[in-house]
Amino acid sequence: MSIAWSFKEILVALLLPPGNGLFLICVAGLFRRRRWAFGLAALGTALLTLQSLPPVAGLLMASLESWAGPVLQDADGAQAIVVLSGGLDREAPEYGGDTAGERTLLRLRYGAVLAHRFGLPGLVSGGRPDNATRTEAAVMADILEREFAVRVRWQESQSRTTAENATMSAKILRDAGVHRIVLVTQAFHIPRAVRLFRAAGLEVKPAPTQFKSADRSPFTPLDLLPRISALHNSYYALHEWLGIAWLALTVE
């Protein structure tokens, strides 16, 4: 792991929940004798609390998922289906080793549905995380072929980020004469992923799955109680907004 990569991960951890609120509280503790320390601690506490509330997390998710478009109805001339990795569960004893994490498995399931529906060849994209025994692409291909009866034609197994997913997958597909794809990932991830794949030179038909803001249950006072699931959703939504902001600065 490079120093630059480690620095990036530390910076991201401080900008996203729960690190952002905890960082402010820790700074306030270190400078507790200063007049502004109490205000900073209050700000950190409020930030953590807000990010843990279901209505706030829902709004953050909806702000991204509204860009994802509707559920995919037709392939519209696509030549391949691309499924992006979303993490591994490492050394899962019940599977005898590394297997797909929750986000990856949801993407694989929807990718399999679309592959059977449209009869398109598939590409899976994902490199080998630190301490993993196999690449995410290899794990994904095994699951698609053994559990969903979907043959994977291409594996992109070097990437570590969505940007690398896009550039490395695009090269493989262009070499195979593919220029239009169906892109499968979570709805909140679609806006950034589609932009990166289009920047890599591909025509993209978004195939969003797992719309987290789709729950339209009536508001109740219980929604004002902090929940770890809401903090989790806030993390992913803010991670995507941070990535989109970075793209706005770096991609023409």
Secondary structure, 3 states (H helix, E strand, C coil): CCHHHHHHHHHHHHHCCCHHHHHHHHHHHHCCCCCCHHHHHHHHHHHHHHHCCHHHHHHHHHHHHHHHCCCCCCCCCCCEEEEECCCEEEEEHHHCEEEECHHHHHHHHHHHHHHHHHCCCEEEECCCCCCCCCCHHHHHHHHHHHHCCCCEEEEECCCCCHHHHHHHHHHHHHHCCCCEEEEEEEHHHHHHHHHHHHHCCCEEEEEEECCCCCCCCCCCHHHHCCCHHHHHHHHHHHHHHHHHHHHHHHCC
